[in-house]
C-alpha cells in the first residue's frame, strides 16, 4: 500500500470550505486497445485484464493534475461478445481486479490517502430471460447487481460496502464488466471477466 500526498503551492491553496469529498471523482473512461487509461493521472495505480482475443477491461486510480484524486474504469474497445440467448441461465466464474484509494483526507499538507490493489475470484449468474447478472466474489468483498438489454450491461456494484456503477457486455458464454465508486473518503475502479465472453 502506498500513501499519496500532495503539497499545494501558495497559488493553489485550498479554500477554507473545501473538503476531501469535493476533491474526489470516479467515472467511466474508454481505455486504449491495449488497456491504458487515466492519461491525466499521476502517481497512478493501473491495471487491466485482456484476453488473447482482445476482450477485457482497464482501470486506474491516482492524482489529477490539480491535486484531486480520481478513479477510472472502462471496457477495452476490442471487446466483443456473442449475443446472449433469450431463455435459460448460466453461472460463470472468473476474476475481479481493482485499485483503490482509502482514508482520503484533506490535511494542512494537501489531499492524502492510501493506494492499494485487490484481486479475487468471482461467480456471477446470468438470467437471460430476466436480463440480470448477479453474484459476488468468494471473499464477499464485491457484489454485482447488473441488468442487460441485448449484450449491454449496466447496474451497480458494492465493494466493501461502498456502492458504485457498472458497465460492460454480456454474451452467450460470459461477461466483461468495469466498475467504479467514490464516497469522498474512499474511491475504487476495477473490473471483472467471467466465463468466455
Helices and strands as residue ranges (DSSP letters): E 2-5, G 10-12, G 20-23, E 24-28, E 42-50, E 56-63, E 69-75, E 89-107, E 110-127, E 132-137, E 142-149, E 152-159, E 162-170, E 174-182, E 187-195
